């Protein structure tokens, strides 16, 4: 269940999310494998790991006003965005839908702080 702090922050950015995203955690379930989507929300449960080649990559849960989705950030993207990947930060993610029978995830190509969405 989402906590109140995250909900109020998500609501504050709801207009930006409506303007700059083309999916949310509900509509993601309708997307096809490989579709390019843009979603926004709050970073939760971030885990930084080393890949087999020794590069850093990240996994986290993105929470919007409807639910959550797991985000995967490979090392090539992680190096460019690591300073904005922290708990409770509001971001917009652009990436590809990855799905199996049980879950939908997003493989991120771009991560932008939500307050910089207008600029980018």
C-alpha positions in Angstrom: 0.0 0.0 0.0 1.4 3.4 -0.9 2.2 5.8 1.9 0.7 9.2 2.2 4.0 11.1 1.5 4.4 9.3 -1.9 0.7 9.8 -2.8 0.8 13.6 -2.2 4.1 13.8 -4.2 2.6 11.8 -7.1 -0.6 13.9 -7.0 1.5 17.1 -7.2 3.1 15.8 -10.4 -0.1 14.4 -11.9 -0.4 17.2 -14.4 3.2 16.6 -15.6 2.6 12.9 -15.7 -0.5 13.4 -17.9 1.4 15.6 -20.2 4.7 13.7 -20.6 3.8 10.0 -20.2 2.0 7.6 -22.5 1.4 4.8 -20.0 0.8 4.1 -16.3 1.0 1.0 -14.2 -2.6 0.0 -15.2 -2.2 0.6 -19.0 1.2 -1.2 -19.0 -0.7 -4.5 -18.7 -2.2 -3.8 -22.2 1.2 -3.1 -23.9 3.1 -5.6 -26.0 6.6 -6.9 -25.4 9.0 -4.4 -26.8 6.6 -1.4 -26.9 8.3 1.9 -26.1 6.6 3.6 -23.1 7.0 6.6 -21.0 5.9 6.3 -17.3 6.4 8.5 -14.3 6.3 8.1 -10.6 8.3 7.7 -7.4 11.4 5.5 -6.9 11.1 2.8 -4.2 13.1 -0.2 -3.2 16.2 0.6 -5.2 18.9 -2.1 -5.5 22.2 -1.5 -7.1 24.1 -4.6 -8.2 27.2 -5.5 -10.2 26.7 -7.2 -13.5 28.8 -10.2 -14.5 31.2 -7.8 -16.2 31.6 -5.8 -13.1 29.4 -2.8 -14.2 26.8 -1.3 -11.9 23.2 -1.6 -12.8 19.9 -0.8 -10.9 16.5 -2.4 -10.2 13.8 -0.4 -8.5 10.0 -0.2 -8.1 8.4 2.8 -9.7 5.1 3.8 -8.0 2.5 6.0 -9.6 -1.0 6.8 -8.4 -2.3 3.5 -9.7 0.3 0.9 -8.6 3.9 -0.2 -9.2 6.1 -1.6 -11.9 9.7 -2.9 -11.8 12.3 -0.9 -13.6 15.6 -2.3 -14.9 18.5 0.0 -15.7 21.5 -1.6 -17.4 25.0 -0.2 -16.8 25.1 1.8 -20.1 22.1 3.9 -18.8 23.0 3.7 -15.1 26.3 5.6 -15.5 24.4 8.6 -16.9 21.6 8.7 -14.4 23.0 7.3 -11.1 22.9 10.6 -9.3 19.1 10.9 -9.7 18.4 7.3 -8.6 17.4 7.5 -5.0 14.4 6.6 -2.8 11.4 8.9 -3.1 12.7 10.8 -6.1 10.1 11.5 -8.8 11.2 10.6 -12.3 9.9 9.9 -15.8 11.2 6.7 -17.4 11.3 5.9 -21.1 11.9 2.3 -22.0 10.8 -0.9 -23.5 8.1 -3.2 -22.0 9.4 -6.6 -21.0 6.8 -9.1 -20.0 6.2 -12.8 -19.2 3.2 -14.7 -18.0 3.4 -13.3 -14.5 4.8 -9.7 -14.7 5.5 -6.6 -16.7 8.8 -4.7 -16.3 10.4 -1.8 -18.1 13.9 -1.8 -19.4 14.8 1.9 -19.1 16.5 3.8 -21.9 16.1 7.3 -20.3 15.5 8.5 -16.8 14.6 12.2 -16.2 13.8 14.0 -12.9 10.1 14.9 -13.2 10.8 18.6 -12.6 13.0 18.6 -15.7 10.4 17.0 -17.9 9.5 20.3 -19.5 13.1 20.9 -20.6 13.6 17.5 -22.1 
